[in-house]
Amino acid sequence: MRAVLLLACADQPGLVAAVGQFVVGVGGNISHADQHVDPVHGLFLQRVEFDTPLDRDEISGRFAALGERFGMRWQLHTGDRRARVVILVSREGHCLVDLLGRVELGELDVEVCAVVSNHETLEPTTRHYRVPYHRLPVGDDAAEREQALGAVLDGYAPDLVVLARYMQIVPPWLVRRYQERMINIHHSFLPAFAGARPYHQAYERGVKLIGATAHYVTDELDEGPIIVQDVTSVSHRDQVPDLVRRGRDLERVVLATAVRLHVEHRIVAYANRTVVFD
C-alpha cells in the first residue's frame, strides 16, 4: 500500500534518520522524500511517500510513539480510496466546469460528491456530469442557510470543500470544522485587492499584472494560508472585461493545481503560510 506522511515539529537532530528507520521498521520502501527547515520559526517539515505491506491503522499505531517523542504534528494518508470533494459555487461556472472536466478526463483523481450553490444557474451543467446539485438560495435568514449548508456537508463527509467562486461568506464555525480542508479561489494576487470586485480595483489602480490566488479558508476573509498563485501581464489597453477574461484563465489553473496538491498530500500549513512539496 502507498502511504504519505506529512509532519512538522521543532527542528532538532536525528529527525530524518528516525523517520527513515521507522519506514524500514514497517517494511516500507521510500519512493519520494522531501523536507524543509524554516529557520525563522525553528520548524522542520517533511513529506515522505513510501510503500508498505501494513494497513493504515498499523502504521498510525506504530508512528504515534515516534511522533510523541519528537513533539510532531503529523498526518498519515493512504492510497486506498479517492478523496471526496464537495464544490461550492454561485453563478460563475468557469472554475466548476474546469474541475468537473479534469475529473472526467482523469486529470484530478477525486470523487466529486456534490455541488452546492445559492443559485440554480449551474444545475444543468452539474447534472451533465452526473453530480448531485443542492441549491440553498439566499434568503432573509442567513443562520438558517448556514445550518443547511453545514447539514449538506455533514451528509457527504467530504475530505475537501472547494469554493469555486462561491460568493458567500462561510460562517466561522463551519470554517473551523474544515480547517485546512477548505480551499478558496480569489480572483486577485493576494494580498492586493482583497474582497469584492478585485478586477475593477485593479483597473482603477492601473496595474500591469493581474493574478489569482488559491488559499485555505480561515475566519478572516481572503487571509488564509496561500497555496498557489499566478499572474499575467496586462496593459493600458485592457478594460475591465479583458481583465475578467484573462483572470478567469488564471483562476481555473490555480484552483485545479491547489486541489491536486491538497489531495496528493503535498501541503503543510503553519503560521498562516504553507510549505508545498512538489
Sequence and secondary structure as in RCSB ss.txt:
>XXXX:A:sequence
MRAVLLLACADQPGLVAAVGQFVVGVGGNISHADQHVDPVHGLFLQRVEFDTPLDRDEISGRFAALGERFGMRWQ
LHTGDRRARVVILVSREGHCLVDLLGRVELGELDVEVCAVVSNHETLEPTTRHYRVPYHRLPVGDDAAEREQALG
AVLDGYAPDLVVLARYMQIVPPWLVRRYQERMINIHHSFLPAFAGARPYHQAYERGVKLIGATAHYVTDELDEGP
IIVQDVTSVSHRDQVPDLVRRGRDLERVVLATAVRLHVEHRIVAYANRTVVFD
>XXXX:A:secstr
 EEEEEEEEE  TTHHHHHHHHHHHTT EEEEEEEEEETTTTEEEEEEEEE SS HHHHHHHHHHHHHHHT EEE
EEETTS EEEEEEE S  HHHHHHHHHHHHTSS EEEEEEEESSSTTHHHHHHTT  EEE    S HHHHHHHHH
HHHHHH  SEEEESS  S   HHHHHHTTTSEEEEESS TTTT SS HHHHHHHHT SEEEEEEEE  SSTT S 
EEEEEEEE  TT  HHHHHHHHHHHHHHHHHHHHHHHHTT EEEETTEEEE  
